Amino acid sequence: MRLFFSFFIATALSAAPADWILTARYVVTSDAQHRIIEDGAIAVQDDHILAVGPRGEILKAYQAKQRLDRPNAAIMPGLINTHTHAAMSLFRGIADDKVLQDWLEHYIFPAEAKNVSPDFVRWGTRLACLEMLLSGTTTFTDMYYFEDVVAEAAKEAGMRGVLGETVIGFPVADAKTPADALALSEKFLTRWARDPLIVPAVAPHALYTNSPETLTAVRALANKYDAPVLIHLAETKKENDDSREKYGKSATQELESIHFFEGRTVAAHGVWLDDADIATLKLHNTGVAHCPSSNMKLSSGAAPVVKLRAAGVNVGLGPDGPAGSNNDFNMFEEMDLAAKLQKLMTMDPQALPARAVMDMATIDGAKVLGLDKITGSLEAGKRADLIEISLEEPNAIPLYNIESQIVYALKGEDVRDVMINGKWVVRNRTVLTLNAAAIKQKAVEYQKRVVLSLGK
């Protein structure tokens, strides 16, 4: 007994301290080796991961203050949403089954003009964060108005965000002119610089809604603060056709001609890209946010994801906005659809396999956003952004391949626990950082206001 007690004391003294040790049936790392650790564990201290490995090794090396043991679950990196419009959750379903230009010009822009305010954006973002957290998203990329308020709501939720203040060539809720929007953007960039969760960005809506002069000013402002630029690019055939008629070149090549890509850039959609466009994006290390649900629902087309990845362009996933282009923020759905859409378009079942799609939702999404040094995979030294997924529901059984199961069988509602920056934000499917009941009630109130404002 004395020998056992002495061994226990010696082991405890030699073990390094940790705040948490998490164990699971599978730890899916999304690291460069794509390690999948059966009976694995993760040690977490403060905001970062100390170590990832087999359960026995981690328990021997670390002494934790607290434990979370999930013997029939998988732990993987939190999902990274590379393109959305969070506050548009309050317009969910307002105008379905429309083509993009009709949807924007006759429904969304008028609805925004009559309803968008700081309060609208705050509650819409809270609703979006509630949904994203419960379906495993830990980082989201946003383009909208009153982005200061979006950032405040994201911080309140405990989420990581790359958030862009919109610049557009006509009067909108928070800016009457592009110059006003640029001034607002600069204030936004300075306020949120060096925040541990928020990366401020500038978000010109698109080439077709901004002048080349405005886009040049956007690039200069973003580069001044080493901030990313978020833009819609080559989303529809009409956009590219109009660009060729107006400028004599594709939207991508027109932006290249004004040096728009000479800095950190995330291009959303990229449906209508030819080989020259893809080469341009690769040359400038521009990331692409692929939005399969949105592109399918608006009949915009299918992005050349296989070609982009083969060329070395970083491609992530995004649900887009939930107001007609897509009606939810479910990244599990985007993984599933991304894989199947490419298989359909190429007539090749191996075109985009499960592992590749998982990368797009995790580490490749982090690369698109320039965050791969801190998040996107489960590795020592990275931020503790992770999700735990139950493997107990009927859709998880039987289980032969965990990566295929995650992409093709598991759902957002299978996510049970979420940690961001070393802090629990969801436990047992309860969001700890937001008042779910108040958010849902407020959303219903806003629905009534929107209906009244449109006279329908």
Secondary structure, DSSP 8 states (H G I E B T S, - for coil): -HHHHHHHHHHHHHSEEEEEEEEEEEEE--STT--EEEEEEEEEETTEEEEEEEHHHHHHHEEEEEEEEEEEEEEEE-EEEEEE-GGGGGGTTSS-S--HHHHIIIIIHHHHHHH--HHHHHHHHHHHHHHHHHTTEEEEEEEESSHHHHHHHHHHHT-EEEEEEEE-SS-BTTBSSHHHHHHHHHHHHHHTTT-SSEEEEEEE-BGGGS-HHHHHHHHHHHHHTT--EEEEES-SHHHHHHHHHHHSS-HHHHHHHTTTTSS-EEEEE--S--HHHHHHHHHTT-EEEE-HHHHHHTT-----HHHHHHTT--EEE----TTTT-S---HHHHHHHHHHHHHHHHT-TTSS-HHHHHHHHTHHHHHHHT-TTTSSS--TTSB--EEEEE--SGGG-S-S-HHHHHHHT--GGGEEEEEETTEEEEETTEESSS-HHHHHHHHHHHHHHHHHHHT-
